[in-house]
Amino acid sequence: MSRLIAGAMLFAMAAAPAAAHPKLLASAPAEGAAVAAPGEIRLQFSEKLFSKMSGAKLVRADGKPAGAAEVNFAEDGKSLMLVPAKPLAAGGYTVEWYGVAGDTHRVTGTLHFTVR
């Protein structure tokens, strides 16, 4: 009987759809990069994000806001672009991002870079 139950459980687990969270695949600038002031910060994800439930903000290394920035999404929904309203001054920056995809779980992360 226990083999039957174990087999049924394995079948059920294999038949269940995978519920993966969106993952950050790439960014420009890259994590830890030292770059000239970017006109756009791009985050590329593994899944299409719900734009109304996803976004990002830019803060300085000291935790203070870095100024206004517009958030846009690519047509495929897998890339988020953060466009600073003014050129970024030299110093360290953190992008604090959050995203919701098809599994409806919110994921968060950070990206750090320096403007030379």
C-alpha positions in Angstrom: 0.0 0.0 0.0 2.8 2.4 0.8 4.3 2.0 -2.7 1.0 2.9 -4.2 0.7 6.1 -2.1 4.3 7.0 -2.8 3.8 6.5 -6.5 0.6 8.6 -6.5 2.4 11.4 -4.7 5.3 11.4 -7.2 2.8 11.4 -10.1 0.9 14.4 -8.5 4.1 16.3 -8.0 5.3 15.7 -11.6 1.9 16.7 -13.0 1.7 20.0 -11.0 2.6 23.1 -13.0 5.8 24.8 -12.1 5.3 28.0 -10.2 8.5 29.9 -10.7 9.1 33.4 -9.6 10.5 36.0 -12.1 14.3 36.3 -11.8 16.5 39.1 -12.8 18.6 37.8 -15.7 20.6 40.9 -16.7 21.0 44.6 -16.1 22.6 47.6 -17.7 24.6 48.8 -15.9 25.6 45.4 -14.5 25.7 44.7 -10.8 28.7 46.5 -9.2 29.7 48.3 -12.5 31.4 51.8 -12.5 29.9 53.7 -15.5 29.4 57.1 -17.0 25.9 58.5 -16.1 23.4 56.2 -17.8 20.4 57.7 -19.5 18.5 54.5 -18.8 18.8 51.7 -16.3 17.5 48.4 -17.8 16.5 45.3 -15.9 15.7 42.1 -17.8 13.6 39.4 -16.2 12.9 35.7 -16.9 9.1 36.2 -17.1 6.6 38.9 -18.2 5.9 41.2 -15.3 2.5 42.8 -14.5 3.4 46.5 -15.1 0.7 47.7 -12.7 2.2 45.6 -9.9 5.9 46.0 -10.7 8.4 48.9 -10.6 11.6 50.3 -9.3 13.1 53.3 -7.6 16.6 54.8 -7.6 18.3 55.8 -4.4 21.8 57.1 -3.6 24.2 55.0 -1.7 23.4 57.0 1.4 19.7 55.8 1.1 18.4 59.2 0.0 16.2 59.5 -3.1 18.2 60.1 -6.3 15.5 62.3 -7.8 12.6 61.6 -10.1 12.8 58.7 -12.6 10.3 57.3 -15.0 9.5 53.6 -15.1 8.7 52.0 -18.5 8.2 48.4 -19.6 9.3 46.8 -22.9 6.5 45.5 -25.2 7.3 41.9 -24.2 6.9 42.9 -20.5 10.2 41.2 -19.6 12.3 44.4 -19.4 11.9 47.3 -17.0 13.6 50.6 -17.8 14.2 53.3 -15.2 14.9 56.7 -16.8 16.3 59.4 -14.5 14.7 62.9 -15.0 18.2 64.5 -14.7 21.7 63.2 -15.4 23.1 61.2 -12.4 25.9 62.8 -10.5 29.0 60.9 -9.6 28.6 58.5 -6.7 27.0 55.2 -5.7 23.4 54.2 -6.6 21.0 51.4 -5.8 18.0 50.4 -7.8 15.3 48.9 -5.5 13.0 46.8 -7.8 9.9 44.7 -7.3 8.1 42.5 -9.7 4.9 40.4 -10.0 4.5 37.8 -12.7 2.0 35.0 -13.5 2.4 33.2 -10.2 1.3 36.5 -8.5 4.1 36.4 -5.9 5.9 39.6 -5.4 9.7 39.4 -5.6 12.2 42.1 -4.8 15.8 42.8 -5.3 18.5 45.5 -5.6 21.1 46.5 -8.2 24.2 48.5 -7.2 26.3 50.6 -9.5 28.6 53.6 -9.4 28.6 56.7 -11.7 32.2 57.9 -12.3 
